Amino acid sequence: MDNLVNLFECLKLRCGYCGIEKYEIYIDSVDGNYTCKCGSHTFTPLNLDLGE
Ligand SMILES: [Zn+2]
């Protein structure tokens, strides 16, 4: 079960500016804010309900 918890903690996020989708662990964090390579800090969680 511990392995499943780790997967649930890994949110997939979509940049609100350029629309790229990335897992949060692959998104650069600057001062505690996720920062897309396009410079946006606005991300929308995609898999909160784990539909896939
Ligand atoms: Zn972006």
mmCIF file of the protein (N, C-alpha, C, O) and its ligand, coordinates in Angstrom:
data_MODEL
# 
_entry.id   MODEL 
# 
loop_
_entity.id 
_entity.type 
_entity.pdbx_number_of_molecules 
1 polymer     1 
2 non-polymer 1 
# 
_entity_poly.entity_id                      1 
_entity_poly.type                           'polypeptide(L)' 
_entity_poly.nstd_linkage                   no 
_entity_poly.nstd_monomer                   no 
_entity_poly.pdbx_seq_one_letter_code       MDNLVNLFECLKLRCGYCGIEKYEIYIDSVDGNYTCKCGSHTFTPLNLDLGE 
_entity_poly.pdbx_seq_one_letter_code_can   MDNLVNLFECLKLRCGYCGIEKYEIYIDSVDGNYTCKCGSHTFTPLNLDLGE 
_entity_poly.pdbx_strand_id                 A 
# 
loop_
_entity_poly_seq.entity_id 
_entity_poly_seq.num 
_entity_poly_seq.mon_id 
_entity_poly_seq.hetero 
1 1  MET n 
1 2  ASP n 
1 3  ASN n 
1 4  LEU n 
1 5  VAL n 
1 6  ASN n 
1 7  LEU n 
1 8  PHE n 
1 9  GLU n 
1 10 CYS n 
1 11 LEU n 
1 12 LYS n 
1 13 LEU n 
1 14 ARG n 
1 15 CYS n 
1 16 GLY n 
1 17 TYR n 
1 18 CYS n 
1 19 GLY n 
1 20 ILE n 
1 21 GLU n 
1 22 LYS n 
1 23 TYR n 
1 24 GLU n 
1 25 ILE n 
1 26 TYR n 
1 27 ILE n 
1 28 ASP n 
1 29 SER n 
1 30 VAL n 
1 31 ASP n 
1 32 GLY n 
1 33 ASN n 
1 34 TYR n 
1 35 THR n 
1 36 CYS n 
1 37 LYS n 
1 38 CYS n 
1 39 GLY n 
1 40 SER n 
1 41 HIS n 
1 42 THR n 
1 43 PHE n 
1 44 THR n 
1 45 PRO n 
1 46 LEU n 
1 47 ASN n 
1 48 LEU n 
1 49 ASP n 
1 50 LEU n 
1 51 GLY n 
1 52 GLU n 
# 
loop_
_struct_asym.id 
_struct_asym.entity_id 
A 1 
B 2 
# 
loop_
_chem_comp.id 
_chem_comp.type 
_chem_comp.mon_nstd_flag 
ARG 'L-peptide linking' y 
ASN 'L-peptide linking' y 
ASP 'L-peptide linking' y 
CYS 'L-peptide linking' y 
GLU 'L-peptide linking' y 
GLY 'peptide linking'   y 
HIS 'L-peptide linking' y 
ILE 'L-peptide linking' y 
LEU 'L-peptide linking' y 
LYS 'L-peptide linking' y 
MET 'L-peptide linking' y 
PHE 'L-peptide linking' y 
PRO 'L-peptide linking' y 
SER 'L-peptide linking' y 
THR 'L-peptide linking' y 
TYR 'L-peptide linking' y 
VAL 'L-peptide linking' y 
ZN  non-polymer         . 
# 
_pdbx_entity_nonpoly.entity_id   2 
_pdbx_entity_nonpoly.name        ? 
_pdbx_entity_nonpoly.comp_id     ZN 
# 
_pdbx_nonpoly_scheme.asym_id         B 
_pdbx_nonpoly_scheme.entity_id       2 
_pdbx_nonpoly_scheme.mon_id          ZN 
_pdbx_nonpoly_scheme.ndb_seq_num     1 
_pdbx_nonpoly_scheme.pdb_seq_num     101 
_pdbx_nonpoly_scheme.auth_seq_num    101 
_pdbx_nonpoly_scheme.pdb_mon_id      ZN 
_pdbx_nonpoly_scheme.auth_mon_id     ZN 
_pdbx_nonpoly_scheme.pdb_strand_id   A 
_pdbx_nonpoly_scheme.pdb_ins_code    . 
# 
loop_
_atom_site.group_PDB 
_atom_site.id 
_atom_site.type_symbol 
_atom_site.label_atom_id 
_atom_site.label_alt_id 
_atom_site.label_comp_id 
_atom_site.label_asym_id 
_atom_site.label_entity_id 
_atom_site.label_seq_id 
_atom_site.pdbx_PDB_ins_code 
_atom_site.Cartn_x 
_atom_site.Cartn_y 
_atom_site.Cartn_z 
_atom_site.occupancy 
_atom_site.B_iso_or_equiv 
_atom_site.pdbx_formal_charge 
_atom_site.auth_seq_id 
_atom_site.auth_comp_id 
_atom_site.auth_asym_id 
_atom_site.auth_atom_id 
_atom_site.pdbx_PDB_model_num 
ATOM   1   N  N  . MET A 1 1  ? 0.826  -1.222 0.000   1.00 0.00 ? 1   MET A N  1 
ATOM   2   C  CA . MET A 1 1  ? 0.000  0.000  0.000   1.00 0.00 ? 1   MET A CA 1 
ATOM   3   C  C  . MET A 1 1  ? 0.854  1.262  0.000   1.00 0.00 ? 1   MET A C  1 
ATOM   4   O  O  . MET A 1 1  ? 0.442  2.305  -0.508  1.00 0.00 ? 1   MET A O  1 
ATOM   5   N  N  . ASP A 1 2  ? 2.033  1.153  0.571   1.00 0.00 ? 2   ASP A N  1 
ATOM   6   C  CA . ASP A 1 2  ? 2.892  2.337  0.627   1.00 0.00 ? 2   ASP A CA 1 
ATOM   7   C  C  . ASP A 1 2  ? 3.264  2.823  -0.773  1.00 0.00 ? 2   ASP A C  1 
ATOM   8   O  O  . ASP A 1 2  ? 3.368  4.026  -1.017  1.00 0.00 ? 2   ASP A O  1 
ATOM   9   N  N  . ASN A 1 3  ? 3.462  1.877  -1.684  1.00 0.00 ? 3   ASN A N  1 
ATOM   10  C  CA . ASN A 1 3  ? 3.794  2.278  -3.048  1.00 0.00 ? 3   ASN A CA 1 
ATOM   11  C  C  . ASN A 1 3  ? 2.645  3.039  -3.698  1.00 0.00 ? 3   ASN A C  1 
ATOM   12  O  O  . ASN A 1 3  ? 2.876  3.993  -4.440  1.00 0.00 ? 3   ASN A O  1 
ATOM   13  N  N  . LEU A 1 4  ? 1.427  2.633  -3.430  1.00 0.00 ? 4   LEU A N  1 
ATOM   14  C  CA . LEU A 1 4  ? 0.274  3.326  -3.992  1.00 0.00 ? 4   LEU A CA 1 
ATOM   15  C  C  . LEU A 1 4  ? 0.188  4.754  -3.468  1.00 0.00 ? 4   LEU A C  1 
ATOM   16  O  O  . LEU A 1 4  ? -0.149 5.673  -4.214  1.00 0.00 ? 4   LEU A O  1 
ATOM   17  N  N  . VAL A 1 5  ? 0.487  4.939  -2.209  1.00 0.00 ? 5   VAL A N  1 
ATOM   18  C  CA . VAL A 1 5  ? 0.448  6.282  -1.630  1.00 0.00 ? 5   VAL A CA 1 
ATOM   19  C  C  . VAL A 1 5  ? 1.382  7.216  -2.382  1.00 0.00 ? 5   VAL A C  1 
ATOM   20  O  O  . VAL A 1 5  ? 1.046  8.370  -2.646  1.00 0.00 ? 5   VAL A O  1 
ATOM   21  N  N  . ASN A 1 6  ? 2.563  6.702  -2.725  1.00 0.00 ? 6   ASN A N  1 
ATOM   22  C  CA . ASN A 1 6  ? 3.509  7.541  -3.443  1.00 0.00 ? 6   ASN A CA 1 
ATOM   23  C  C  . ASN A 1 6  ? 2.945  7.988  -4.792  1.00 0.00 ? 6   ASN A C  1 
ATOM   24  O  O  . ASN A 1 6  ? 3.129  9.137  -5.195  1.00 0.00 ? 6   ASN A O  1 
ATOM   25  N  N  . LEU A 1 7  ? 2.264  7.088  -5.483  1.00 0.00 ? 7   LEU A N  1 
ATOM   26  C  CA . LEU A 1 7  ? 1.684  7.462  -6.770  1.00 0.00 ? 7   LEU A CA 1 
ATOM   27  C  C  . LEU A 1 7  ? 0.607  8.526  -6.594  1.00 0.00 ? 7   LEU A C  1 
ATOM   28  O  O  . LEU A 1 7  ? 0.514  9.465  -7.385  1.00 0.00 ? 7   LEU A O  1 
ATOM   29  N  N  . PHE A 1 8  ? -0.202 8.373  -5.556  1.00 0.00 ? 8   PHE A N  1 
ATOM   30  C  CA . PHE A 1 8  ? -1.281 9.336  -5.341  1.00 0.00 ? 8   PHE A CA 1 
ATOM   31  C  C  . PHE A 1 8  ? -0.730 10.727 -5.031  1.00 0.00 ? 8   PHE A C  1 
ATOM   32  O  O  . PHE A 1 8  ? -1.363 11.745 -5.313  1.00 0.00 ? 8   PHE A O  1 
ATOM   33  N  N  . GLU A 1 9  ? 0.467  10.741 -4.441  1.00 0.00 ? 9   GLU A N  1 
ATOM   34  C  CA . GLU A 1 9  ? 1.048  12.036 -4.093  1.00 0.00 ? 9   GLU A CA 1 
ATOM   35  C  C  . GLU A 1 9  ? 1.657  12.739 -5.300  1.00 0.00 ? 9   GLU A C  1 
ATOM   36  O  O  . GLU A 1 9  ? 2.029  13.910 -5.225  1.00 0.00 ? 9   GLU A O  1 
ATOM   37  N  N  . CYS A 1 10 ? 1.756  12.023 -6.402  1.00 0.00 ? 10  CYS A N  1 
ATOM   38  C  CA . CYS A 1 10 ? 2.387  12.596 -7.581  1.00 0.00 ? 10  CYS A CA 1 
ATOM   39  C  C  . CYS A 1 10 ? 1.324  13.176 -8.507  1.00 0.00 ? 10  CYS A C  1 
ATOM   40  O  O  . CYS A 1 10 ? 0.779  12.476 -9.360  1.00 0.00 ? 10  CYS A O  1 
ATOM   41  N  N  . LEU A 1 11 ? 1.042  14.431 -8.333  1.00 0.00 ? 11  LEU A N  1 
ATOM   42  C  CA . LEU A 1 11 ? 0.033  15.100 -9.142  1.00 0.00 ? 11  LEU A CA 1 
ATOM   43  C  C  . LEU A 1 11 ? 0.559  15.415 -10.533 1.00 0.00 ? 11  LEU A C  1 
ATOM   44  O  O  . LEU A 1 11 ? 1.727  15.757 -10.722 1.00 0.00 ? 11  LEU A O  1 
ATOM   45  N  N  . LYS A 1 12 ? -0.343 15.289 -11.498 1.00 0.00 ? 12  LYS A N  1 
ATOM   46  C  CA . LYS A 1 12 ? -0.020 15.781 -12.825 1.00 0.00 ? 12  LYS A CA 1 
ATOM   47  C  C  . LYS A 1 12 ? -0.632 17.172 -12.947 1.00 0.00 ? 12  LYS A C  1 
ATOM   48  O  O  . LYS A 1 12 ? -1.799 17.380 -12.615 1.00 0.00 ? 12  LYS A O  1 
ATOM   49  N  N  . LEU A 1 13 ? 0.157  18.108 -13.419 1.00 0.00 ? 13  LEU A N  1 
ATOM   50  C  CA . LEU A 1 13 ? -0.280 19.496 -13.486 1.00 0.00 ? 13  LEU A CA 1 
ATOM   51  C  C  . LEU A 1 13 ? -0.194 20.018 -14.909 1.00 0.00 ? 13  LEU A C  1 
ATOM   52  O  O  . LEU A 1 13 ? 0.694  19.642 -15.674 1.00 0.00 ? 13  LEU A O  1 
ATOM   53  N  N  . ARG A 1 14 ? -1.125 20.884 -15.246 1.00 0.00 ? 14  ARG A N  1 
ATOM   54  C  CA . ARG A 1 14 ? -1.097 21.510 -16.573 1.00 0.00 ? 14  ARG A CA 1 
ATOM   55  C  C  . ARG A 1 14 ? -0.840 22.987 -16.413 1.00 0.00 ? 14  ARG A C  1 
ATOM   56  O  O  . ARG A 1 14 ? -1.500 23.661 -15.623 1.00 0.00 ? 14  ARG A O  1 
ATOM   57  N  N  . CYS A 1 15 ? 0.116  23.486 -17.160 1.00 0.00 ? 15  CYS A N  1 
ATOM   58  C  CA . CYS A 1 15 ? 0.419  24.907 -17.128 1.00 0.00 ? 15  CYS A CA 1 
ATOM   59  C  C  . CYS A 1 15 ? -0.773 25.703 -17.668 1.00 0.00 ? 15  CYS A C  1 
ATOM   60  O  O  . CYS A 1 15 ? -1.324 25.370 -18.718 1.00 0.00 ? 15  CYS A O  1 
ATOM   61  N  N  . GLY A 1 16 ? -1.160 26.738 -16.958 1.00 0.00 ? 16  GLY A N  1 
ATOM   62  C  CA . GLY A 1 16 ? -2.299 27.541 -17.373 1.00 0.00 ? 16  GLY A CA 1 
ATOM   63  C  C  . GLY A 1 16 ? -1.972 28.492 -18.515 1.00 0.00 ? 16  GLY A C  1 
ATOM   64  O  O  . GLY A 1 16 ? -2.867 29.126 -19.075 1.00 0.00 ? 16  GLY A O  1 
ATOM   65  N  N  . TYR A 1 17 ? -0.703 28.591 -18.859 1.00 0.00 ? 17  TYR A N  1 
ATOM   66  C  CA . TYR A 1 17 ? -0.306 29.531 -19.900 1.00 0.00 ? 17  TYR A CA 1 
ATOM   67  C  C  . TYR A 1 17 ? -0.013 28.820 -21.220 1.00 0.00 ? 17  TYR A C  1 
ATOM   68  O  O  . TYR A 1 17 ? -0.631 29.121 -22.241 1.00 0.00 ? 17  TYR A O  1 
ATOM   69  N  N  . CYS A 1 18 ? 0.936  27.872 -21.196 1.00 0.00 ? 18  CYS A N  1 
ATOM   70  C  CA . CYS A 1 18 ? 1.307  27.202 -22.441 1.00 0.00 ? 18  CYS A CA 1 
ATOM   71  C  C  . CYS A 1 18 ? 0.617  25.856 -22.604 1.00 0.00 ? 18  CYS A C  1 
ATOM   72  O  O  . CYS A 1 18 ? 0.635  25.277 -23.690 1.00 0.00 ? 18  CYS A O  1 
ATOM   73  N  N  . GLY A 1 19 ? 0.000  25.347 -21.519 1.00 0.00 ? 19  GLY A N  1 
ATOM   74  C  CA . GLY A 1 19 ? -0.805 24.139 -21.627 1.00 0.00 ? 19  GLY A CA 1 
ATOM   75  C  C  . GLY A 1 19 ? -0.019 22.842 -21.526 1.00 0.00 ? 19  GLY A C  1 
ATOM   76  O  O  . GLY A 1 19 ? -0.586 21.762 -21.691 1.00 0.00 ? 19  GLY A O  1 
ATOM   77  N  N  . ILE A 1 20 ? 1.266  22.931 -21.259 1.00 0.00 ? 20  ILE A N  1 
ATOM   78  C  CA . ILE A 1 20 ? 2.068  21.709 -21.137 1.00 0.00 ? 20  ILE A CA 1 
ATOM   79  C  C  . ILE A 1 20 ? 1.642  20.950 -19.885 1.00 0.00 ? 20  ILE A C  1 
ATOM   80  O  O  . ILE A 1 20 ? 1.286  21.553 -18.873 1.00 0.00 ? 20  ILE A O  1 
ATOM   81  N  N  . GLU A 1 21 ? 1.681  19.627 -19.965 1.00 0.00 ? 21  GLU A N  1 
ATOM   82  C  CA . GLU A 1 21 ? 1.297  18.801 -18.828 1.00 0.00 ? 21  GLU A CA 1 
ATOM   83  C  C  . GLU A 1 21 ? 2.518  18.064 -18.305 1.00 0.00 ? 21  GLU A C  1 
ATOM   84  O  O  . GLU A 1 21 ? 3.240  17.407 -19.054 1.00 0.00 ? 21  GLU A O  1 
ATOM   85  N  N  . LYS A 1 22 ? 2.733  18.191 -16.991 1.00 0.00 ? 22  LYS A N  1 
ATOM   86  C  CA . LYS A 1 22 ? 3.897  17.547 -16.392 1.00 0.00 ? 22  LYS A CA 1 
ATOM   87  C  C  . LYS A 1 22 ? 3.545  17.063 -15.008 1.00 0.00 ? 22  LYS A C  1 
ATOM   88  O  O  . LYS A 1 22 ? 2.684  17.633 -14.338 1.00 0.00 ? 22  LYS A O  1 
ATOM   89  N  N  . TYR A 1 23 ? 4.220  15.997 -14.575 1.00 0.00 ? 23  TYR A N  1 
ATOM   90  C  CA . TYR A 1 23 ? 4.096  15.602 -13.183 1.00 0.00 ? 23  TYR A CA 1 
ATOM   91  C  C  . TYR A 1 23 ? 4.858  16.590 -12.312 1.00 0.00 ? 23  TYR A C  1 
ATOM   92  O  O  . TYR A 1 23 ? 5.900  17.119 -12.700 1.00 0.00 ? 23  TYR A O  1 
ATOM   93  N  N  . GLU A 1 24 ? 4.314  16.824 -11.130 1.00 0.00 ? 24  GLU A N  1 
ATOM   94  C  CA . GLU A 1 24 ? 4.870  17.876 -10.282 1.00 0.00 ? 24  GLU A CA 1 
ATOM   95  C  C  . GLU A 1 24 ? 6.343  17.646 -9.952  1.00 0.00 ? 24  GLU A C  1 
ATOM   96  O  O  . GLU A 1 24 ? 7.100  18.595 -9.747  1.00 0.00 ? 24  GLU A O  1 
ATOM   97  N  N  . ILE A 1 25 ? 6.737  16.373 -9.905  1.00 0.00 ? 25  ILE A N  1 
ATOM   98  C  CA . ILE A 1 25 ? 8.143  16.111 -9.567  1.00 0.00 ? 25  ILE A CA 1 
ATOM   99  C  C  . ILE A 1 25 ? 9.086  16.540 -10.674 1.00 0.00 ? 25  ILE A C  1 
ATOM   100 O  O  . ILE A 1 25 ? 10.292 16.652 -10.453 1.00 0.00 ? 25  ILE A O  1 
ATOM   101 N  N  . TYR A 1 26 ? 8.553  16.780 -11.863 1.00 0.00 ? 26  TYR A N  1 
ATOM   102 C  CA . TYR A 1 26 ? 9.385  17.202 -12.992 1.00 0.00 ? 26  TYR A CA 1 
ATOM   103 C  C  . TYR A 1 26 ? 9.302  18.705 -13.247 1.00 0.00 ? 26  TYR A C  1 
ATOM   104 O  O  . TYR A 1 26 ? 9.927  19.216 -14.176 1.00 0.00 ? 26  TYR A O  1 
ATOM   105 N  N  . ILE A 1 27 ? 8.536  19.405 -12.426 1.00 0.00 ? 27  ILE A N  1 
ATOM   106 C  CA . ILE A 1 27 ? 8.392  20.843 -12.616 1.00 0.00 ? 27  ILE A CA 1 
ATOM   107 C  C  . ILE A 1 27 ? 9.361  21.577 -11.704 1.00 0.00 ? 27  ILE A C  1 
ATOM   108 O  O  . ILE A 1 27 ? 9.446  21.276 -10.513 1.00 0.00 ? 27  ILE A O  1 
ATOM   109 N  N  . ASP A 1 28 ? 10.068 22.508 -12.238 1.00 0.00 ? 28  ASP A N  1 
ATOM   110 C  CA . ASP A 1 28 ? 11.004 23.283 -11.439 1.00 0.00 ? 28  ASP A CA 1 
ATOM   111 C  C  . ASP A 1 28 ? 10.260 24.093 -10.386 1.00 0.00 ? 28  ASP A C  1 
ATOM   112 O  O  . ASP A 1 28 ? 9.183  24.631 -10.639 1.00 0.00 ? 28  ASP A O  1 
ATOM   113 N  N  . SER A 1 29 ? 10.852 24.166 -9.214  1.00 0.00 ? 29  SER A N  1 
ATOM   114 C  CA . SER A 1 29 ? 10.240 24.928 -8.137  1.00 0.00 ? 29  SER A CA 1 
ATOM   115 C  C  . SER A 1 29 ? 11.153 26.096 -7.775  1.00 0.00 ? 29  SER A C  1 
ATOM   116 O  O  . SER A 1 29 ? 12.338 25.906 -7.503  1.00 0.00 ? 29  SER A O  1 
ATOM   117 N  N  . VAL A 1 30 ? 10.600 27.286 -7.773  1.00 0.00 ? 30  VAL A N  1 
ATOM   118 C  CA . VAL A 1 30 ? 11.352 28.482 -7.424  1.00 0.00 ? 30  VAL A CA 1 
ATOM   119 C  C  . VAL A 1 30 ? 10.658 29.162 -6.250  1.00 0.00 ? 30  VAL A C  1 
ATOM   120 O  O  . VAL A 1 30 ? 9.505  29.581 -6.353  1.00 0.00 ? 30  VAL A O  1 
ATOM   121 N  N  . ASP A 1 31 ? 11.370 29.265 -5.141  1.00 0.00 ? 31  ASP A N  1 
ATOM   122 C  CA . ASP A 1 31 ? 10.797 29.869 -3.935  1.00 0.00 ? 31  ASP A CA 1 
ATOM   123 C  C  . ASP A 1 31 ? 9.488  29.195 -3.543  1.00 0.00 ? 31  ASP A C  1 
ATOM   124 O  O  . ASP A 1 31 ? 8.567  29.855 -3.061  1.00 0.00 ? 31  ASP A O  1 
ATOM   125 N  N  . GLY A 1 32 ? 9.403  27.888 -3.747  1.00 0.00 ? 32  GLY A N  1 
ATOM   126 C  CA . GLY A 1 32 ? 8.228  27.145 -3.335  1.00 0.00 ? 32  GLY A CA 1 
ATOM   127 C  C  . GLY A 1 32 ? 7.090  27.180 -4.337  1.00 0.00 ? 32  GLY A C  1 
ATOM   128 O  O  . GLY A 1 32 ? 6.047  26.568 -4.110  1.00 0.00 ? 32  GLY A O  1 
ATOM   129 N  N  . ASN A 1 33 ? 7.277  27.893 -5.453  1.00 0.00 ? 33  ASN A N  1 
ATOM   130 C  CA . ASN A 1 33 ? 6.247  27.939 -6.481  1.00 0.00 ? 33  ASN A CA 1 
ATOM   131 C  C  . ASN A 1 33 ? 6.683  27.139 -7.700  1.00 0.00 ? 33  ASN A C  1 
ATOM   132 O  O  . ASN A 1 33 ? 7.810  27.279 -8.176  1.00 0.00 ? 33  ASN A O  1 
ATOM   133 N  N  . TYR A 1 34 ? 5.791  26.310 -8.194  1.00 0.00 ? 34  TYR A N  1 
ATOM   134 C  CA . TYR A 1 34 ? 6.106  25.613 -9.436  1.00 0.00 ? 34  TYR A CA 1 
ATOM   135 C  C  . TYR A 1 34 ? 6.273  26.639 -10.550 1.00 0.00 ? 34  TYR A C  1 
ATOM   136 O  O  . TYR A 1 34 ? 5.493  27.583 -10.676 1.00 0.00 ? 34  TYR A O  1 
ATOM   137 N  N  . THR A 1 35 ? 7.300  26.431 -11.344 1.00 0.00 ? 35  THR A N  1 
ATOM   138 C  CA . THR A 1 35 ? 7.579  27.369 -12.414 1.00 0.00 ? 35  THR A CA 1 
ATOM   139 C  C  . THR A 1 35 ? 7.760  26.617 -13.724 1.00 0.00 ? 35  THR A C  1 
ATOM   140 O  O  . THR A 1 35 ? 8.693  25.828 -13.875 1.00 0.00 ? 35  THR A O  1 
ATOM   141 N  N  . CYS A 1 36 ? 6.871  26.866 -14.658 1.00 0.00 ? 36  CYS A N  1 
ATOM   142 C  CA . CYS A 1 36 ? 6.974  26.263 -15.978 1.00 0.00 ? 36  CYS A CA 1 
ATOM   143 C  C  . CYS A 1 36 ? 8.142  26.889 -16.728 1.00 0.00 ? 36  CYS A C  1 
ATOM   144 O  O  . CYS A 1 36 ? 8.569  28.003 -16.424 1.00 0.00 ? 36  CYS A O  1 
ATOM   145 N  N  . LYS A 1 37 ? 8.646  26.159 -17.706 1.00 0.00 ? 37  LYS A N  1 
ATOM   146 C  CA . LYS A 1 37 ? 9.733  26.719 -18.489 1.00 0.00 ? 37  LYS A CA 1 
ATOM   147 C  C  . LYS A 1 37 ? 9.283  27.939 -19.286 1.00 0.00 ? 37  LYS A C  1 
ATOM   148 O  O  . LYS A 1 37 ? 10.119 28.709 -19.761 1.00 0.00 ? 37  LYS A O  1 
ATOM   149 N  N  . CYS A 1 38 ? 7.961  28.127 -19.440 1.00 0.00 ? 38  CYS A N  1 
ATOM   150 C  CA . CYS A 1 38 ? 7.456  29.318 -20.111 1.00 0.00 ? 38  CYS A CA 1 
ATOM   151 C  C  . CYS A 1 38 ? 7.405  30.503 -19.153 1.00 0.00 ? 38  CYS A C  1 
ATOM   152 O  O  . CYS A 1 38 ? 7.173  31.635 -19.577 1.00 0.00 ? 38  CYS A O  1 
ATOM   153 N  N  . GLY A 1 39 ? 7.623  30.245 -17.847 1.00 0.00 ? 39  GLY A N  1 
ATOM   154 C  CA . GLY A 1 39 ? 7.664  31.313 -16.874 1.00 0.00 ? 39  GLY A CA 1 
ATOM   155 C  C  . GLY A 1 39 ? 6.409  31.452 -16.038 1.00 0.00 ? 39  GLY A C  1 
ATOM   156 O  O  . GLY A 1 39 ? 6.373  32.245 -15.096 1.00 0.00 ? 39  GLY A O  1 
ATOM   157 N  N  . SER A 1 40 ? 5.365  30.679 -16.376 1.00 0.00 ? 40  SER A N  1 
ATOM   158 C  CA . SER A 1 40 ? 4.119  30.768 -15.641 1.00 0.00 ? 40  SER A CA 1 
ATOM   159 C  C  . SER A 1 40 ? 4.199  30.017 -14.312 1.00 0.00 ? 40  SER A C  1 
ATOM   160 O  O  . SER A 1 40 ? 4.901  29.011 -14.208 1.00 0.00 ? 40  SER A O  1 
ATOM   161 N  N  . HIS A 1 41 ? 3.492  30.495 -13.313 1.00 0.00 ? 41  HIS A N  1 
ATOM   162 C  CA . HIS A 1 41 ? 3.399  29.804 -12.026 1.00 0.00 ? 41  HIS A CA 1 
ATOM   163 C  C  . HIS A 1 41 ? 2.006  29.218 -11.828 1.00 0.00 ? 41  HIS A C  1 
ATOM   164 O  O  . HIS A 1 41 ? 1.705  28.689 -10.758 1.00 0.00 ? 41  HIS A O  1 
ATOM   165 N  N  . THR A 1 42 ? 1.165  29.305 -12.835 1.00 0.00 ? 42  THR A N  1 
ATOM   166 C  CA . THR A 1 42 ? -0.219 28.859 -12.686 1.00 0.00 ? 42  THR A CA 1 
ATOM   167 C  C  . THR A 1 42 ? -0.376 27.453 -13.260 1.00 0.00 ? 42  THR A C  1 
ATOM   168 O  O  . THR A 1 42 ? -0.220 27.238 -14.462 1.00 0.00 ? 42  THR A O  1 
ATOM   169 N  N  . PHE A 1 43 ? -0.685 26.504 -12.382 1.00 0.00 ? 43  PHE A N  1 
ATOM   170 C  CA . PHE A 1 43 ? -0.866 25.126 -12.813 1.00 0.00 ? 43  PHE A CA 1 
ATOM   171 C  C  . PHE A 1 43 ? -2.210 24.600 -12.342 1.00 0.00 ? 43  PHE A C  1 
ATOM   172 O  O  . PHE A 1 43 ? -2.675 24.932 -11.252 1.00 0.00 ? 43  PHE A O  1 
ATOM   173 N  N  . THR A 1 44 ? -2.830 23.772 -13.180 1.00 0.00 ? 44  THR A N  1 
ATOM   174 C  CA . THR A 1 44 ? -4.088 23.143 -12.835 1.00 0.00 ? 44  THR A CA 1 
ATOM   175 C  C  . THR A 1 44 ? -3.865 21.647 -12.619 1.00 0.00 ? 44  THR A C  1 
ATOM   176 O  O  . THR A 1 44 ? -3.323 20.975 -13.497 1.00 0.00 ? 44  THR A O  1 
ATOM   177 N  N  . PRO A 1 45 ? -4.271 21.117 -11.472 1.00 0.00 ? 45  PRO A N  1 
ATOM   178 C  CA . PRO A 1 45 ? -4.138 19.674 -11.241 1.00 0.00 ? 45  PRO A CA 1 
ATOM   179 C  C  . PRO A 1 45 ? -5.047 18.897 -12.184 1.00 0.00 ? 45  PRO A C  1 
ATOM   180 O  O  . PRO A 1 45 ? -6.203 19.270 -12.383 1.00 0.00 ? 45  PRO A O  1 
ATOM   181 N  N  . LEU A 1 46 ? -4.532 17.823 -12.764 1.00 0.00 ? 46  LEU A N  1 
ATOM   182 C  CA . LEU A 1 46 ? -5.287 17.060 -13.753 1.00 0.00 ? 46  LEU A CA 1 
ATOM   183 C  C  . LEU A 1 46 ? -5.858 15.761 -13.215 1.00 0.00 ? 46  LEU A C  1 
ATOM   184 O  O  . LEU A 1 46 ? -6.888 15.295 -13.702 1.00 0.00 ? 46  LEU A O  1 
ATOM   185 N  N  . ASN A 1 47 ? -5.222 15.176 -12.235 1.00 0.00 ? 47  ASN A N  1 
ATOM   186 C  CA . ASN A 1 47 ? -5.619 13.822 -11.841 1.00 0.00 ? 47  ASN A CA 1 
ATOM   187 C  C  . ASN A 1 47 ? -6.059 13.735 -10.390 1.00 0.00 ? 47  ASN A C  1 
ATOM   188 O  O  . ASN A 1 47 ? -5.755 12.760 -9.703  1.00 0.00 ? 47  ASN A O  1 
ATOM   189 N  N  . LEU A 1 48 ? -6.767 14.741 -9.927  1.00 0.00 ? 48  LEU A N  1 
ATOM   190 C  CA . LEU A 1 48 ? -7.247 14.702 -8.561  1.00 0.00 ? 48  LEU A CA 1 
ATOM   191 C  C  . LEU A 1 48 ? -8.172 13.516 -8.336  1.00 0.00 ? 48  LEU A C  1 
ATOM   192 O  O  . LEU A 1 48 ? -8.182 12.938 -7.249  1.00 0.00 ? 48  LEU A O  1 
ATOM   193 N  N  . ASP A 1 49 ? -8.944 13.148 -9.342  1.00 0.00 ? 49  ASP A N  1 
ATOM   194 C  CA . ASP A 1 49 ? -9.871 12.009 -9.179  1.00 0.00 ? 49  ASP A CA 1 
ATOM   195 C  C  . ASP A 1 49 ? -9.301 10.724 -9.776  1.00 0.00 ? 49  ASP A C  1 
ATOM   196 O  O  . ASP A 1 49 ? -9.975 9.695  -9.813  1.00 0.00 ? 49  ASP A O  1 
ATOM   197 N  N  . LEU A 1 50 ? -8.057 10.792 -10.240 1.00 0.00 ? 50  LEU A N  1 
ATOM   198 C  CA . LEU A 1 50 ? -7.367 9.620  -10.748 1.00 0.00 ? 50  LEU A CA 1 
ATOM   199 C  C  . LEU A 1 50 ? -8.217 8.834  -11.726 1.00 0.00 ? 50  LEU A C  1 
ATOM   200 O  O  . LEU A 1 50 ? -8.410 7.629  -11.564 1.00 0.00 ? 50  LEU A O  1 
ATOM   201 N  N  . GLY A 1 51 ? -8.720 9.507  -12.728 1.00 0.00 ? 51  GLY A N  1 
ATOM   202 C  CA . GLY A 1 51 ? -9.591 8.873  -13.690 1.00 0.00 ? 51  GLY A CA 1 
ATOM   203 C  C  . GLY A 1 51 ? -8.872 7.885  -14.596 1.00 0.00 ? 51  GLY A C  1 
ATOM   204 O  O  . GLY A 1 51 ? -9.506 7.022  -15.203 1.00 0.00 ? 51  GLY A O  1 
ATOM   205 N  N  . GLU A 1 52 ? -7.565 8.004  -14.689 1.00 0.00 ? 52  GLU A N  1 
ATOM   206 C  CA . GLU A 1 52 ? -6.829 7.087  -15.564 1.00 0.00 ? 52  GLU A CA 1 
ATOM   207 C  C  . GLU A 1 52 ? -6.180 5.985  -14.753 1.00 0.00 ? 52  GLU A C  1 
ATOM   208 O  O  . GLU A 1 52 ? -5.515 5.115  -15.315 1.00 0.00 ? 52  GLU A O  1 
HETATM 209 ZN ZN . ZN  B 2 .  ? 4.026  26.840 -19.378 1.00 0.00 2 101 ZN  A ZN 1 
# 
